[in-house]
Amino acid sequence: MLSAALLLIAGCATMRGEVADGVKPKIATQELDSSELLDVAIVVFDSEPLTDKQMRELGLSEEIRQAEERFVPIHLKYTMQRTGYWGSVRVVPAETDAHVQVHGTIIHSDGEQLSLLIQAFDSRGVQWFKKTYSKTLETADYRNLAPGTNDPFQDLYNTIANDLAGYRNQLAAEDVRGIQQVSELRVAQDMAPDAFTGYLSRDEEGRYSPVRLPVENDPMLRRVQAVQVRDDMLLDTINSYYEVYYNDLWQPYTDWRKLYLEELSAMKEVEKQALTRQVLGLAAVVGGVLLSSSNNNMANSGLPGVMVVGGAAAIYSGFEKRQETKIHKDVIEELSVSFSSEAEPLVVEVVGETVRLTGSAEEQYRKWRAMLRDIYASETGLPLSAGRDGTQPSDDSPSVTR
């Protein structure tokens, strides 16, 4: 029993998908031609649900989780932009028809461990990969940090970016062009489904392929492209605010993660000391009882009684030591509250609309997409229709000055 307990003390859990230390980013050896570049949309991440009890035990808060769902994809965007393999890389509040989509779920996140489930697929509906990435830190990893370039979990971000670049580099030139064409046609069908019916096919697996292409300088397609430019401008505006949010968040969030790790390490050390005392105390009590029941000189020496009393005292000391862990948990919870007060969401005025960059940003973006269809319909004279995302044209849509 003693050996098993000591093994438990010494053991540590390894997270699934643990990335290596010192991962270097893959950088393009030469500048790629614009025709070779694919645009990337990183959709704001979500998190695996936690109960209120789990949140309390982990010392987390809903505000921290919402902040991480934006912070993590923004830092991934910065990491990808430095590689030279991509066109525009944007963080988006909802799924778009970009060349490449990246979706992420935060499985676990605190100052010690980060675990992400990442899915990547292109406009054709071809999944590039679905992988779990995890990283466990030590206090020393919180040195030489810089916003946008060096996060404590930079090895994890570099690994994700390298996997994306590796898959992109396996594509043939015709695949790249096919991704670009399908993306353009999906945008066209989204804006004007009646005008672009029959240009794309979709198989049972949800994969798109061109059936035919618009003629060169097709006026309908040129209008769609003009509307798409406005959508890109909005996304660029949203990204500028995401970046301000990221920069404002960097210091308090980094401090919170570092202090969380320090408190967690201290708490684990206290628990280890408490368990050691309890295990050794239990061993002494058991040994004393066994000796006292034997018929030998040792049983009559008084040693068993001393062992039982000493062992009981060690067990009680262990329980007292364990109570100190509550102090560290309280500090973690206080850090969470402090962080939440500094991580207030931002709001942005876009075309007369107030977009709040929290959970409501997705709905605001859907309204903007509906507004784009209004613009396209008024410029082409085509009837209004619902888009693929289910948004409907509405009389109470925000007004747009043309």
N, C-alpha and C positions, 0 to 999 in steps of 0.2 A: 504494500500500500504506500509506504514511504517513497519507494523508487518511482512508482507511477505518479505520485504527486509532484516529485521533483522534476520528472520529465514534462509534466504539464506546465510547471513554472518556466522551464527553459524553452518550451516550444513557442512557435509563432506561426501565424497563418499567412500563407502566400496567396495573394489575390490572383484570380484567373486572368490570363492574358498579360501578365507582368512584362513590361518592356525593359529593355536593357539600359544600362547606365551609359552616359556619354554618347548618345546617338547624334550623329552629325546630319544636318539637313542636306538633301540632294539639291544641288544647284545646277541649272541649265548651263552647259559649257559654252553655249553661244546664244545670241538673241534669236528667238523664234520669229518667223514671218507671221504677220497678222492673220493670215489664212490658216495657220496651224494652231492658233490660240483658241481655247475653249473658255467660255465664261462660267463662273461657278456661283451658285446660290447656296449659302449655308443657312438653313432654316433655323430660327431660334430654337434652342434645345428644349426638351422637356425632362422631367425627373421621374424616377420610379416613386410611386406613392408611398408615404410613410404615415403611420397612425400618429395621433397626438402623443401617445405614450412613447413611441419610438423617437419622435422629435424631441421630447423632454429628455429621454435617456442620452441622446446624442448631443444635446445642448444646441440644437439647431432651431431655426425659425423659418416661417414661410417667406419672410423678406429676404433672408440669405439665399434660399433656394431659388427664388425668382431672379435675384441678382446674378447668381451663377449661371442660370439658363441663358443669360445674355453675355456675361463676361467670357465664358469658355469659348463660344463660337467666334467672338470678336478676336480673341487671341489666336485662335486657329486661323482666322482670316489673315492676320498679320504674318503668321508663320508661312502660309501658302504664298502670299504676295512676294515674299523675298526669294522664292525659288526660281522665278522667271519662266515657269511652265504654263502660266495661265493668263487669260485676258483679264476681264474685270472679276474681282472676287468680292461679293457682297454678302452681308448678313441680312436676311429678309424675314419679315414677321409672319409670312405664310408662303406656301409652296408656289413657285412660279414655273415658267416654261424655259428656264435657263438651260444651257447646254449640259451642265452637270449639277445635280442636286446632292447636297450632303445633309443627312438627318442625324441627330444625335440624341441619346438619352443618358442622363447622368444617373448611373447606378449607385454610386457612392462618392461622397465628397466631404472631406474635412481637411485639416491642415497636414495630416499624415498620409492619407490615401486618396487617390482619385481614380475612379473606374468609369469608363464611358463605353457605351454601345454605339458604334458608328456604322451607318449604312450609306453607301454611295451608289448612284445610278445615273445614267445619262438620259437625254430627252427621248431616246428610242424606247425607254423602259427597260434597258439592259442593266441589271444589277452588277456593279463592279465588285463589291464585296460587302460583307456584314460581319464585323469583328468587334471583339471586346478588347479594350486597351486599359491597362491598370498600371499604376506606379505608386510605390511606397517610399516615403521620404524620411530623412533624418534631419535633425536641426541644422547641420552643416549645409544642407541644400538651400537654405535661405540666405545665401551670400551672393554678392555681385548680381543683384537682380535689376532689371530695367523694364519699364512698361513697354509693351509692344514687341520686345526682343528677347527677354530672358525671364521666363516665369519659373517658379520653383519646379513645376512639372514640365519643363521644356522638353525633356526626353520623350514624354508622351506625345506632345504636340508635333515634334519632329518626326516621330514614327508614323503618325497618321498622315502627315503631309508627304512623307516618303512613299507610303503605300499608294496614295492617290497619284503621285507623279509616276510611280512605277507602272501602274495600270495604264495611265495615259500614254506612256512611252511604248506600250505594247500595241497601241492602235495603229492600223495602217492609215495612209493618207485618205483613202476612200471612206474609212470609218469616221474620221474626223469630219469630213465634208458631209457625210450622212447625218451625223449628230447635229451639225449646224443647220442643215436643210429641214430636218424633222422639227427642230426647235422653232424655226421661223414659221413653218406651216401650222404648228400647234398654236402659236400666238395668233395667226391669221384665223384659224377656226374658232378660237376663243372669242376674238373680236367680232367676226362676221361668219358664223357657222353656215348661213344660207349661201354666201358667196363662195365659200371654200369647201363645200361638201364634195367628197370624192377624191380629194387630193391625198388623203392619208388612209391607210388601212391599219387595223389593229387586230392581232391574233388572239387566240384563247389565253395566252400567257401575258397579255397586256402589252405586247411589244408593237411599236409603231414602225411603219415603213412607208416611204413615198410611193404613191400610185402614179402620180404625174406631177409635174412642176409647173408653176405659173410661167407664162412667157416673159421674156426679158422686158424690164420696165413696165410690168403690169401695173396699171394705175391703181387698182384696188389694193394690191400688195404694197405699193409705195405709200398709200394712205395708212395702212396698218403699220408700216415701219415708222412713219411719222408719229403715230400714237404711241408706239413702243418706246420711242425716244423720250416721250413725256413720262412714261412709266419708269424708265431708267433714271430720269432726273429726280423723280420722287424718291426712288430707292437710294440714290446717291445722297439726297437730303436726309433721309432717315438714317443712313449710315454715318453721316457726319454727326448726328446727334447720338447715335450709338457710341461713336468714338469719344465724344465728350463724356458720356456716361462712363465708359471704360476708364478714361483717364482720371475722372473724379473718384472712381471706385478703387483704383489701383492701390493707393496707400492704405486706406482703412481695411480693405479686403486682405491685402498681403499681411498687414499687422495682425489681423484677426486669425488668419491661417497659422502664422508663426506662433502666436501665443497659444492657439488651440493645441498645436503640436507639443509645445513646451508643457502645457498643463496636462495633456494626455500622457506624455512620457512620465511626468511626475506622479500622476495617478496610477499608472501601471507599476511604477517602482514601489509605491506604497502598498498596492495590492499584492505584489510579489513578496514584500517583507511580511505582510500580514499572513499570507498563506504559508510562508515558510515557518513562522512562529507557531501557527496552528498545527501544522503537520508534525513539527518536532515535538510540540507539547503533547499531541495525541500519541505519538510514539512513546514518549516518556510515561504517559499514563498507562498505556497498554503494557509496556514493559514492567512497570511497577506492579500491576495487578498480577501478571504472570509470575513474577518472582515471589510475590507474597503467598501465592498458592502452592509453591513448591516446598518440599521438605528438605531444605539444606540450610547451611549456615548463612547464606546470602539472604534468605527469607527472614532470618532472625536478627539481621544486622540493623534493621531500621531503614535500609536503603530504599526498599520499595515504597515506603511511605513518603520519603523525600522525593522520589521520582514522581509519585502521583501528585503531590502538592505542587512541585515545580512544573510538572506538565500542565496542570490546570491553570497555573499562573501564566504560562506561555500562551495557552489558548486564549485566555482572557485578554492578554496583551495584544494578541493578534486581532481580536475583535475590536479593541480600542483603536489599533492602527488602521483598521479598515474604515473606521468612521471618518478618518482624515480625507478619504476619497471624496466625501460629500463636499468638502471645502473646494476641491478642484472642480467638481461638477458645477458648483455655484459660480465659480469664476468664469467657466466656459459659457454659462447661461448669461452672465452679465456682459461678456464680450459679444454675445449674439445680439443682445438688446442694443448695445452701443453701436455695433455695426449697422443694425437695421435703421437706427436714427440717422446715420450718415449716408445711407444708400437710398435716398428718396428717388422715385422715378421722375423722369423728365417728360415734358410735354413739348410738342412742336406744332406750329401753325403751318398747315399745308393746304393751299388752295382754299382758304376759308374754313378748313376743317382742323379741329384740334385733335391731334393724335397723341395718345398717352402711351408711352413706351413701356407698358406692362402687359398684363393679359389681354387688355382691350385693343392692343395694337393690331391683332389679327383681324378683328371685326372692322377696325378703321381702314385697314388695307383692302378688305373686301368691298367696302363702300367706294374706295378710290377706284378699284377695278370696274365697278359698275359705272362710275362716272366716266371712265375712259370709253366704255361702250356708248354712252350718251354722246360723247364728243365724236366718235367715229360715225355713229348713225346720223348725226346732224350734218357731218361733212359729206357723207355719201348719199344720203336720202334713203338708206336702207332701214327696214323696220328694226325696232329694238328687240332683243331676245336675250334669254338667260345665258350665262356663260357656263363653262364646264364645271366651275366651282359652285354652281347653284345660285350665284348672285343674280338678282332680278333688277331690271330697271325700275326706278321708283320716282313718283312725282315729288317726293320730299328729298331727293338727292341734292347735295350741296350745289349751289350755282357756280358756274365757271365763267369767267370773263375771257372771251376769245379776242 
